[in-house]
């Protein structure tokens, strides 16, 4: 089954905690602190896979987590880094932040890799906190949590040329006659339920990727039928081959069909209105309405549009159509690659908010939350006076105490940081 959109939740690994340890060896009466640092948490990494063609796997598994870093140990042993998790996606997948919709990465280049969630840094062991005055620090820092977010995956096919037109006009037949693709073909509407890709090889190292884009009918840009599901796949194409059934077998007006499809393309994306088109008048071998056919050719000539008269079923005019398509492609820039709109870097991850903390009221309690305060609070050993003094100095230097006083906190009132609660003392 072809699936081109999915939403998943990703979580990078937590950093390992720093160790509280002191050197204890024979003949050494008072060894110093030797607690090692925690290991960094694993990252969530997306990798483009050229062999994949669908996002179907993500319909069944929606949560992906990297490994957490190991805790530090004595003798200044640093914890092992958590293993990254590698998530493979089809080439051409766009990764967006689920909350903001901003593009994190466009996985168009083969074998491209991108980090979408960074693992937390490991916490410092107590060896880091030793000074001439504080020679036996009995505290260490906890590791930071890993980044986590919901992301949306959207597959946009990487095709040079897109076949557009009403259902049953012969797009699938044209694809099968010009490439090695094997689409299901039958004489009824909506026979093509998924995009099909093939490579047109003209020899002499001349080739391009051709895609049959199904489901475009009147109202497709507004979600009628299957059109809205598949219109996204036209966005990367450089040229459109607009296939029109001019046989008159079904009593349709080819001029109206041509205008309806173009109207739907422009409604979906104004840029598609400017996309170069080559018009292929198909089924010329079985024309039933000569007047309608001649009216179509006359109207296209008035508009200055060149028409290729073909029969996909008998291969009439198809070679000339493909030659013209390659000729026009050679004049155009490469396939569109969407630029990232969101930078996943270390600084943005560590400081998710500008101050690093926020103070709110919860009845009588003062609740302090934020990336910085939660990291500092998690490193406190409340049974150790030196650790408490370190924590208090950090709050003073950051301006937390001053802000609490400005908010009207009274001695003895409750302050809450995550799962920690303590009484405020001037």
HUCORBEL-V116196 format. One record per helix or strand of 3 or more residues. SS is the DSSP state (@ for helix, = for strand). FROM is the first residue (numbers start at 1). TO is the last residue. If there is no record, write none. Layout:
[[SS & FROM & TO] [SS & FROM & TO]]
This chain:
[[= & 5 & 11] [= & 44 & 49] [@ & 56 & 59] [= & 63 & 65] [= & 85 & 90] [= & 93 & 97] [= & 103 & 107] [= & 113 & 117] [@ & 126 & 129] [= & 148 & 155] [= & 161 & 164] [@ & 171 & 178] [= & 196 & 203] [= & 206 & 212] [@ & 220 & 222] [@ & 227 & 234] [= & 239 & 245] [@ & 254 & 268] [@ & 270 & 273] [= & 276 & 282] [@ & 284 & 286] [@ & 290 & 302] [= & 307 & 309] [@ & 318 & 329] [@ & 346 & 350] [= & 358 & 362] [= & 365 & 369] [@ & 371 & 377] [@ & 385 & 398] [@ & 400 & 406] [= & 414 & 417] [= & 420 & 423]]
